[in-house]
Amino acid sequence: MASGKSDLWVRIGSAIVMFAIAGTALWFGGIAFGLLLLVGGALVLVEWFALVRVMAVPGGTKKILLLLGPLLVAGSMAGLWYIRDHLGVTAALWVFGMVWATDIGAYFAGRAFGGARLAPTISPSKTWSGLIGGMIAALVASATIGDRGGIIGVPLWIGLFMGLAAQLGDLAQSWMKRRAGVKDSGKLIPGHGGLFDRVDGLLPVALILGGLAVAGQIAVRAAG
């Protein structure tokens, strides 16, 4: 029991530190946020490559993953930077909010309703009820933050699909870890594993929304 409480406090402390660093950089934007993305992206790639090296996969799949990692991470970080720099802090919070809501909704829906396993050979703890709960939570976050933040150009029910994308990113990383025979992608964050463990759902969401923003499909309504 004492060990469990100690682990919980370590997790909480790490989460507070991560939130403080990310929140401060996000608020100030510019160089601060850019540096956070560069350092974070580099650390995620270190963990990605380490996983791929020890993964048991057939044929040339490792070469594909070694190429996919830099493309995914660079595209996602660039997307986040563009949204924060060109659309503002609220638009960036809209992106993060959908991903956070997905995690929370999936966790509580899975605990409350249980039911059939989503992908038992990849991640036994995930359920279909958790998938649906995460998608609905992302929808609520998108509609709430997007409406208050004046997000236009895309329907705010896009959160439903971002909730799906975030969970697919989580499942993909779980597949990588299972193939590598490891529980976490790294040990960088006490109580939480690696940084990749914390942003696996954010990567596809940031890539998609960043691409839409760059293409001019997402904008922020002018005040007044």
C-alpha positions as CSV (number, residue, x, y, z in Angstrom):
1,M,0.0,0.0,0.0
2,A,2.8,2.4,0.9
3,S,4.5,1.6,-2.4
4,G,1.3,2.2,-4.3
5,K,0.8,5.6,-2.6
6,S,4.4,6.5,-3.3
7,D,4.0,5.7,-7.0
8,L,0.8,7.7,-7.2
9,W,2.5,10.8,-5.8
10,V,5.4,10.3,-8.2
11,R,2.9,10.2,-11.1
12,I,1.1,13.3,-9.8
13,G,4.3,15.2,-9.3
14,S,5.6,14.4,-12.7
15,A,2.3,15.4,-14.3
16,I,2.4,18.7,-12.5
17,V,5.9,19.4,-13.8
18,M,5.0,18.4,-17.3
19,F,1.9,20.5,-17.3
20,A,3.8,23.5,-15.9
21,I,6.6,23.3,-18.6
22,A,4.2,22.7,-21.5
23,G,1.7,25.3,-20.3
24,T,4.3,28.0,-19.8
25,A,5.8,27.4,-23.3
26,L,2.3,27.3,-24.9
27,W,1.3,30.5,-23.2
28,F,4.4,32.4,-24.4
29,G,4.5,30.8,-27.8
30,G,7.2,31.9,-30.2
31,I,10.7,30.7,-29.4
32,A,9.7,29.1,-26.1
33,F,7.0,26.9,-27.7
34,G,9.3,26.2,-30.7
35,L,12.1,25.0,-28.4
36,L,9.7,22.8,-26.5
37,L,8.5,21.2,-29.7
38,L,12.1,20.7,-31.0
39,V,13.3,19.1,-27.8
40,G,10.2,17.1,-27.3
41,G,10.2,15.9,-30.9
42,A,13.8,14.8,-30.7
43,L,13.2,12.9,-27.4
44,V,10.2,11.1,-29.0
45,L,12.3,10.1,-32.0
46,V,15.0,8.7,-29.7
47,E,12.4,6.5,-28.1
48,W,10.8,5.6,-31.4
49,F,14.1,4.4,-32.9
50,A,14.9,2.5,-29.7
51,L,11.6,0.6,-30.0
52,V,12.0,-0.1,-33.7
53,R,15.5,-1.5,-33.1
54,V,14.2,-4.3,-30.8
55,M,10.8,-4.9,-32.4
56,A,10.1,-8.4,-33.8
57,V,8.6,-7.6,-37.2
58,P,8.8,-9.4,-40.5
59,G,10.6,-8.3,-43.7
60,G,11.4,-4.7,-44.4
61,T,8.8,-3.4,-42.0
62,K,11.5,-1.9,-39.8
63,K,12.7,0.3,-42.6
64,I,9.2,1.6,-43.1
65,L,8.9,2.4,-39.4
66,L,12.3,4.1,-39.3
67,L,11.1,6.4,-42.1
68,L,7.6,6.9,-40.8
69,G,8.8,8.1,-37.3
70,P,10.6,11.3,-38.5
71,L,7.8,12.1,-40.9
72,L,5.1,11.7,-38.3
73,V,7.0,13.5,-35.5
74,A,8.2,16.4,-37.7
75,G,4.8,16.8,-39.3
76,S,3.0,16.8,-35.9
77,M,5.4,19.3,-34.3
78,A,5.2,21.6,-37.3
79,G,1.4,21.4,-37.2
80,L,1.3,22.3,-33.5
81,W,3.8,25.2,-34.1
82,Y,1.7,26.6,-37.0
83,I,-1.5,26.4,-35.1
84,R,-0.1,28.2,-32.1
85,D,1.8,30.8,-34.1
86,H,-0.8,31.6,-36.7
87,L,-4.1,30.8,-34.9
88,G,-3.3,31.6,-31.3
89,V,-3.1,29.9,-27.9
90,T,-6.8,29.1,-27.8
91,A,-6.6,27.1,-31.1
92,A,-3.7,25.2,-29.7
93,L,-5.6,24.5,-26.5
94,W,-8.4,23.2,-28.7
95,V,-6.1,20.6,-30.2
96,F,-4.6,19.6,-26.8
97,G,-8.1,19.6,-25.2
98,M,-9.5,17.1,-27.6
99,V,-6.6,14.7,-26.9
100,W,-6.8,15.1,-23.1
101,A,-10.5,14.7,-23.2
102,T,-10.1,11.5,-25.3
103,D,-7.8,9.9,-22.7
104,I,-10.1,10.9,-19.8
105,G,-13.3,9.8,-21.5
106,A,-11.8,6.5,-22.6
107,Y,-10.6,5.7,-19.2
108,F,-13.8,6.5,-17.3
109,A,-16.1,4.9,-19.9
110,G,-14.0,1.8,-20.0
111,R,-14.0,1.6,-16.2
112,A,-17.8,2.3,-16.0
113,F,-19.1,0.1,-18.8
114,G,-16.3,-2.4,-19.5
115,G,-17.5,-4.9,-22.2
116,A,-15.8,-6.3,-25.2
117,R,-12.1,-5.8,-25.7
118,L,-11.1,-3.5,-28.5
119,A,-7.8,-5.1,-29.4
120,P,-7.0,-7.9,-26.9
121,T,-3.8,-9.0,-28.6
122,I,-2.4,-5.5,-28.6
123,S,-3.8,-3.7,-25.6
124,P,-5.9,-6.0,-23.4
125,S,-7.2,-3.1,-21.2
126,K,-8.9,-1.2,-24.0
127,T,-12.6,-1.7,-24.7
128,W,-15.1,-0.7,-27.3
129,S,-16.9,1.3,-24.6
130,G,-13.7,3.2,-23.9
131,L,-13.3,3.9,-27.6
132,I,-16.8,5.4,-27.8
133,G,-16.4,7.3,-24.6
134,G,-13.2,8.8,-25.7
135,M,-14.7,9.9,-29.0
136,I,-17.7,11.5,-27.3
137,A,-15.5,13.3,-24.8
138,A,-13.3,14.7,-27.6
139,L,-16.5,15.9,-29.4
140,V,-17.6,17.7,-26.3
141,A,-14.1,19.3,-25.9
142,S,-14.0,20.3,-29.5
143,A,-17.5,21.9,-29.4
144,T,-16.9,23.7,-26.1
145,I,-13.3,25.0,-26.6
146,G,-13.8,25.5,-30.4
147,D,-17.0,27.6,-29.9
148,R,-15.5,29.8,-27.2
149,G,-12.2,30.1,-29.2
150,G,-14.0,31.1,-32.4
151,I,-12.7,28.1,-34.4
152,I,-14.2,28.2,-37.9
153,G,-13.6,26.5,-41.2
154,V,-14.2,22.9,-40.0
155,P,-17.3,21.6,-38.2
156,L,-16.6,21.3,-34.5
157,W,-17.9,17.7,-34.5
158,I,-14.5,17.0,-36.1
159,G,-13.7,16.2,-32.5
160,L,-15.5,12.9,-32.9
161,F,-12.9,11.8,-35.5
162,M,-10.0,13.3,-33.6
163,G,-11.0,11.2,-30.6
164,L,-10.8,8.2,-32.9
165,A,-7.4,9.3,-34.4
166,A,-6.0,9.8,-30.9
167,Q,-6.9,6.3,-29.8
168,L,-5.6,4.8,-33.0
169,G,-2.3,6.5,-32.3
170,D,-2.4,5.0,-28.8
171,L,-3.1,1.5,-30.2
172,A,-0.3,1.8,-32.8
173,Q,2.2,2.6,-30.1
174,S,0.9,-0.3,-28.0
175,W,1.5,-2.5,-31.0
176,M,5.1,-1.2,-31.2
177,K,5.7,-1.8,-27.6
178,R,4.2,-5.3,-27.7
179,R,6.4,-6.2,-30.7
180,A,9.4,-4.8,-28.8
181,G,8.5,-6.7,-25.6
182,V,8.5,-3.6,-23.4
183,K,5.9,-1.9,-21.1
184,D,6.9,1.7,-21.7
185,S,8.7,3.5,-24.6
186,G,11.3,4.9,-22.1
187,K,12.0,5.9,-18.5
188,L,12.3,9.7,-19.0
189,I,9.2,10.7,-16.9
190,P,9.0,9.2,-13.4
191,G,5.8,7.2,-13.0
192,H,4.8,7.7,-16.6
193,G,7.4,6.0,-18.8
194,G,8.7,7.7,-21.9
195,L,7.6,10.9,-23.6
196,F,6.3,8.9,-26.5
197,D,3.9,7.2,-24.1
198,R,2.4,10.6,-23.3
199,V,2.0,12.0,-26.8
200,D,1.1,8.9,-28.9
201,G,-2.4,10.1,-29.3
202,L,-1.4,13.7,-29.9
203,L,0.8,12.9,-32.9
204,P,-1.9,11.9,-35.4
205,V,-4.3,14.6,-34.2
206,A,-1.7,17.4,-34.5
207,L,-0.6,16.1,-37.9
208,I,-4.2,16.1,-39.3
209,L,-5.3,19.5,-37.8
210,G,-1.9,21.1,-38.6
211,G,-2.3,20.0,-42.2
212,L,-5.8,21.4,-42.3
213,A,-4.6,24.7,-40.8
214,V,-1.8,25.1,-43.2
215,A,-4.2,24.4,-46.1
216,G,-6.4,27.2,-44.8
217,Q,-9.2,25.0,-43.7
218,I,-9.0,26.1,-40.1
219,A,-9.2,29.7,-39.0
220,V,-10.2,31.8,-35.9
221,R,-13.2,34.1,-36.1
222,A,-12.1,37.8,-35.7
223,A,-13.3,39.5,-32.5
224,G,-16.3,41.8,-32.9
